[in-house]
């Protein structure tokens, strides 16, 4: 029960961190802010899991809670579809491609770095 409460609190903190970063971005900057949040979150989650940092509860709180709240897959999906519906196909494709490639790449680098820290 304590772990669940800590995950929820950390999730709220992650959401607030994402909100704070996103609140200052407008227009196309909002797309790239979301991309940066997802890349950083992917890297940190890869690092956290593979470096075996802390105990299982700490990893759940930071990984599932904070990083789960911080990253923005649903926002990413909405922004991509909005760009498509606005007829901005090239920017939508660039955004989707960069998000997937950089997000997975960041997770791989974080995972590799975390494994090397053991």
Secondary structure as a PSIPRED ss2 file (coil, helix, strand):
# PSIPRED VFORMAT (PSIPRED V4.0)

   1 X C   1.000  0.000  0.000
   2 X H   0.000  1.000  0.000
   3 X H   0.000  1.000  0.000
   4 X H   0.000  1.000  0.000
   5 X H   0.000  1.000  0.000
   6 X H   0.000  1.000  0.000
   7 X H   0.000  1.000  0.000
   8 X H   0.000  1.000  0.000
   9 X H   0.000  1.000  0.000
  10 X H   0.000  1.000  0.000
  11 X H   0.000  1.000  0.000
  12 X H   0.000  1.000  0.000
  13 X H   0.000  1.000  0.000
  14 X H   0.000  1.000  0.000
  15 X H   0.000  1.000  0.000
  16 X H   0.000  1.000  0.000
  17 X H   0.000  1.000  0.000
  18 X H   0.000  1.000  0.000
  19 X H   0.000  1.000  0.000
  20 X H   0.000  1.000  0.000
  21 X H   0.000  1.000  0.000
  22 X H   0.000  1.000  0.000
  23 X H   0.000  1.000  0.000
  24 X C   1.000  0.000  0.000
  25 X C   1.000  0.000  0.000
  26 X C   1.000  0.000  0.000
  27 X C   1.000  0.000  0.000
  28 X H   0.000  1.000  0.000
  29 X H   0.000  1.000  0.000
  30 X H   0.000  1.000  0.000
  31 X H   0.000  1.000  0.000
  32 X H   0.000  1.000  0.000
  33 X H   0.000  1.000  0.000
  34 X H   0.000  1.000  0.000
  35 X H   0.000  1.000  0.000
  36 X H   0.000  1.000  0.000
  37 X H   0.000  1.000  0.000
  38 X H   0.000  1.000  0.000
  39 X H   0.000  1.000  0.000
  40 X H   0.000  1.000  0.000
  41 X H   0.000  1.000  0.000
  42 X H   0.000  1.000  0.000
  43 X H   0.000  1.000  0.000
  44 X H   0.000  1.000  0.000
  45 X H   0.000  1.000  0.000
  46 X H   0.000  1.000  0.000
  47 X H   0.000  1.000  0.000
  48 X H   0.000  1.000  0.000
  49 X H   0.000  1.000  0.000
  50 X H   0.000  1.000  0.000
  51 X H   0.000  1.000  0.000
  52 X C   1.000  0.000  0.000
  53 X C   1.000  0.000  0.000
  54 X C   1.000  0.000  0.000
  55 X C   1.000  0.000  0.000
  56 X H   0.000  1.000  0.000
  57 X H   0.000  1.000  0.000
  58 X H   0.000  1.000  0.000
  59 X H   0.000  1.000  0.000
  60 X H   0.000  1.000  0.000
  61 X H   0.000  1.000  0.000
  62 X H   0.000  1.000  0.000
  63 X H   0.000  1.000  0.000
  64 X H   0.000  1.000  0.000
  65 X H   0.000  1.000  0.000
  66 X H   0.000  1.000  0.000
  67 X H   0.000  1.000  0.000
  68 X H   0.000  1.000  0.000
  69 X H   0.000  1.000  0.000
  70 X H   0.000  1.000  0.000
  71 X C   1.000  0.000  0.000
  72 X C   1.000  0.000  0.000
  73 X H   0.000  1.000  0.000
  74 X H   0.000  1.000  0.000
  75 X H   0.000  1.000  0.000
  76 X H   0.000  1.000  0.000
  77 X H   0.000  1.000  0.000
  78 X H   0.000  1.000  0.000
  79 X H   0.000  1.000  0.000
  80 X H   0.000  1.000  0.000
  81 X H   0.000  1.000  0.000
  82 X H   0.000  1.000  0.000
  83 X H   0.000  1.000  0.000
  84 X H   0.000  1.000  0.000
  85 X H   0.000  1.000  0.000
  86 X C   1.000  0.000  0.000
  87 X C   1.000  0.000  0.000
  88 X C   1.000  0.000  0.000
  89 X H   0.000  1.000  0.000
  90 X H   0.000  1.000  0.000
  91 X H   0.000  1.000  0.000
  92 X H   0.000  1.000  0.000
  93 X H   0.000  1.000  0.000
  94 X H   0.000  1.000  0.000
  95 X H   0.000  1.000  0.000
  96 X H   0.000  1.000  0.000
  97 X H   0.000  1.000  0.000
  98 X H   0.000  1.000  0.000
  99 X H   0.000  1.000  0.000
 100 X H   0.000  1.000  0.000
 101 X H   0.000  1.000  0.000
 102 X H   0.000  1.000  0.000
 103 X H   0.000  1.000  0.000
 104 X H   0.000  1.000  0.000
 105 X H   0.000  1.000  0.000
 106 X H   0.000  1.000  0.000
 107 X H   0.000  1.000  0.000
 108 X H   0.000  1.000  0.000
 109 X H   0.000  1.000  0.000
 110 X H   0.000  1.000  0.000
 111 X H   0.000  1.000  0.000
 112 X H   0.000  1.000  0.000
 113 X H   0.000  1.000  0.000
 114 X H   0.000  1.000  0.000
 115 X H   0.000  1.000  0.000
 116 X H   0.000  1.000  0.000
 117 X C   1.000  0.000  0.000
 118 X C   1.000  0.000  0.000
